[in-house]
Amino acid sequence: MAVPKKKTSKSRRNQRRAHDSLARVNIVANKTTGEYQLPHQVSVDGFYKGKKVIADKVKKEEESSEEVNAKPEAEQKKIASEGV
């Protein structure tokens, strides 16, 4: 087993440990919601630098109602094109 030949002084020990400290995390307040977040990250509501970059998810109930409303229009166009 390796054994140090001489005692390490307090100064030498502290110089070695000088780079072991943890850096403080940079947290910023979100412009739209005011929540704290890491910089250069998209917020929970989909904003980045004050602009909406991710669209909101559409709920299944809304999708199904949109599909129901879209079908009669498609059928009307189909009937109109067949009649002409």
C-alpha positions as protocol buffer text, in pm:
chain_id: "A"
residue {
  index: 1
  type: MET
  ca { x: 0 y: 0 z: 0 }
}
residue {
  index: 2
  type: ALA
  ca { x: 132 y: 345 z: -90 }
}
residue {
  index: 3
  type: VAL
  ca { x: 220 y: 568 z: 203 }
}
residue {
  index: 4
  type: PRO
  ca { x: 305 y: 938 z: 164 }
}
residue {
  index: 5
  type: LYS
  ca { x: 667 y: 1017 z: 242 }
}
residue {
  index: 6
  type: LYS
  ca { x: 589 y: 1360 z: 392 }
}
residue {
  index: 7
  type: LYS
  ca { x: 284 y: 1525 z: 544 }
}
residue {
  index: 8
  type: THR
  ca { x: 77 y: 1731 z: 299 }
}
residue {
  index: 9
  type: SER
  ca { x: 56 y: 2087 z: 425 }
}
residue {
  index: 10
  type: LYS
  ca { x: -278 y: 2267 z: 474 }
}
residue {
  index: 11
  type: SER
  ca { x: -187 y: 2507 z: 196 }
}
residue {
  index: 12
  type: ARG
  ca { x: -107 y: 2230 z: -55 }
}
residue {
  index: 13
  type: ARG
  ca { x: -423 y: 2038 z: 42 }
}
residue {
  index: 14
  type: ASN
  ca { x: -644 y: 2347 z: 3 }
}
residue {
  index: 15
  type: GLN
  ca { x: -484 y: 2435 z: -332 }
}
residue {
  index: 16
  type: ARG
  ca { x: -573 y: 2089 z: -458 }
}
residue {
  index: 17
  type: ARG
  ca { x: -934 y: 2127 z: -338 }
}
residue {
  index: 18
  type: ALA
  ca { x: -976 y: 2475 z: -490 }
}
residue {
  index: 19
  type: HIS
  ca { x: -1140 y: 2336 z: -805 }
}
residue {
  index: 20
  type: ASP
  ca { x: -1372 y: 2089 z: -629 }
}
residue {
  index: 21
  type: SER
  ca { x: -1644 y: 2342 z: -539 }
}
residue {
  index: 22
  type: LEU
  ca { x: -1984 y: 2317 z: -706 }
}
residue {
  index: 23
  type: ALA
  ca { x: -2089 y: 2588 z: -949 }
}
residue {
  index: 24
  type: ARG
  ca { x: -2410 y: 2776 z: -877 }
}
residue {
  index: 25
  type: VAL
  ca { x: -2698 y: 2684 z: -1109 }
}
residue {
  index: 26
  type: ASN
  ca { x: -2813 y: 2975 z: -1323 }
}
residue {
  index: 27
  type: ILE
  ca { x: -3191 y: 2997 z: -1297 }
}
residue {
  index: 28
  type: VAL
  ca { x: -3397 y: 3260 z: -1478 }
}
residue {
  index: 29
  type: ALA
  ca { x: -3763 y: 3363 z: -1458 }
}
residue {
  index: 30
  type: ASN
  ca { x: -3980 y: 3274 z: -1756 }
}
residue {
  index: 31
  type: LYS
  ca { x: -4114 y: 3581 z: -1941 }
}
residue {
  index: 32
  type: THR
  ca { x: -4464 y: 3443 z: -2003 }
}
residue {
  index: 33
  type: THR
  ca { x: -4544 y: 3249 z: -1685 }
}
residue {
  index: 34
  type: GLY
  ca { x: -4293 y: 3385 z: -1434 }
}
residue {
  index: 35
  type: GLU
  ca { x: -4181 y: 3033 z: -1338 }
}
residue {
  index: 36
  type: TYR
  ca { x: -3813 y: 2964 z: -1273 }
}
residue {
  index: 37
  type: GLN
  ca { x: -3632 y: 2754 z: -1534 }
}
residue {
  index: 38
  type: LEU
  ca { x: -3289 y: 2685 z: -1677 }
}
residue {
  index: 39
  type: PRO
  ca { x: -3176 y: 2929 z: -1946 }
}
residue {
  index: 40
  type: HIS
  ca { x: -3201 y: 2834 z: -2315 }
}
residue {
  index: 41
  type: GLN
  ca { x: -3476 y: 2577 z: -2248 }
}
residue {
  index: 42
  type: VAL
  ca { x: -3831 y: 2565 z: -2383 }
}
residue {
  index: 43
  type: SER
  ca { x: -4079 y: 2637 z: -2105 }
}
residue {
  index: 44
  type: VAL
  ca { x: -4357 y: 2403 z: -1997 }
}
residue {
  index: 45
  type: ASP
  ca { x: -4618 y: 2600 z: -2194 }
}
residue {
  index: 46
  type: GLY
  ca { x: -4410 y: 2580 z: -2516 }
}
residue {
  index: 47
  type: PHE
  ca { x: -4254 y: 2929 z: -2525 }
}
residue {
  index: 48
  type: TYR
  ca { x: -3891 y: 3009 z: -2608 }
}
residue {
  index: 49
  type: LYS
  ca { x: -3762 y: 3368 z: -2601 }
}
residue {
  index: 50
  type: GLY
  ca { x: -4120 y: 3497 z: -2575 }
}
residue {
  index: 51
  type: LYS
  ca { x: -4240 y: 3312 z: -2887 }
}
residue {
  index: 52
  type: LYS
  ca { x: -4463 y: 3005 z: -2907 }
}
residue {
  index: 53
  type: VAL
  ca { x: -4248 y: 2726 z: -3057 }
}
residue {
  index: 54
  type: ILE
  ca { x: -4446 y: 2414 z: -2961 }
}
residue {
  index: 55
  type: ALA
  ca { x: -4815 y: 2384 z: -3043 }
}
residue {
  index: 56
  type: ASP
  ca { x: -5054 y: 2278 z: -2770 }
}
residue {
  index: 57
  type: LYS
  ca { x: -5179 y: 1922 z: -2778 }
}
residue {
  index: 58
  type: VAL
  ca { x: -5539 y: 1885 z: -2894 }
}
residue {
  index: 59
  type: LYS
  ca { x: -5757 y: 1676 z: -2668 }
}
residue {
  index: 60
  type: LYS
  ca { x: -5915 y: 1361 z: -2810 }
}
residue {
  index: 61
  type: GLU
  ca { x: -6266 y: 1493 z: -2752 }
}
residue {
  index: 62
  type: GLU
  ca { x: -6190 y: 1802 z: -2959 }
}
residue {
  index: 63
  type: GLU
  ca { x: -6030 y: 1591 z: -3233 }
}
residue {
  index: 64
  type: SER
  ca { x: -6333 y: 1364 z: -3259 }
}
residue {
  index: 65
  type: SER
  ca { x: -6571 y: 1663 z: -3279 }
}
residue {
  index: 66
  type: GLU
  ca { x: -6353 y: 1818 z: -3551 }
}
residue {
  index: 67
  type: GLU
  ca { x: -6358 y: 1492 z: -3748 }
}
residue {
  index: 68
  type: VAL
  ca { x: -6736 y: 1472 z: -3723 }
}
residue {
  index: 69
  type: ASN
  ca { x: -6769 y: 1828 z: -3847 }
}
residue {
  index: 70
  type: ALA
  ca { x: -6522 y: 1765 z: -4129 }
}
residue {
  index: 71
  type: LYS
  ca { x: -6698 y: 1457 z: -4266 }
}
residue {
  index: 72
  type: PRO
  ca { x: -7016 y: 1630 z: -4384 }
}
residue {
  index: 73
  type: GLU
  ca { x: -6811 y: 1891 z: -4571 }
}
residue {
  index: 74
  type: ALA
  ca { x: -6615 y: 1617 z: -4747 }
}
residue {
  index: 75
  type: GLU
  ca { x: -6934 y: 1433 z: -4833 }
}
residue {
  index: 76
  type: GLN
  ca { x: -7092 y: 1754 z: -4965 }
}
residue {
  index: 77
  type: LYS
  ca { x: -6792 y: 1816 z: -5189 }
}
residue {
  index: 78
  type: LYS
  ca { x: -6804 y: 1456 z: -5308 }
}
residue {
  index: 79
  type: ILE
  ca { x: -7175 y: 1481 z: -5389 }
}
residue {
  index: 80
  type: ALA
  ca { x: -7124 y: 1817 z: -5564 }
}
residue {
  index: 81
  type: SER
  ca { x: -6842 y: 1677 z: -5780 }
}
residue {
  index: 82
  type: GLU
  ca { x: -7045 y: 1368 z: -5875 }
}
residue {
  index: 83
  type: GLY
  ca { x: -7348 y: 1576 z: -5965 }
}
residue {
  index: 84
  type: VAL
  ca { x: -7155 y: 1802 z: -6204 }
}
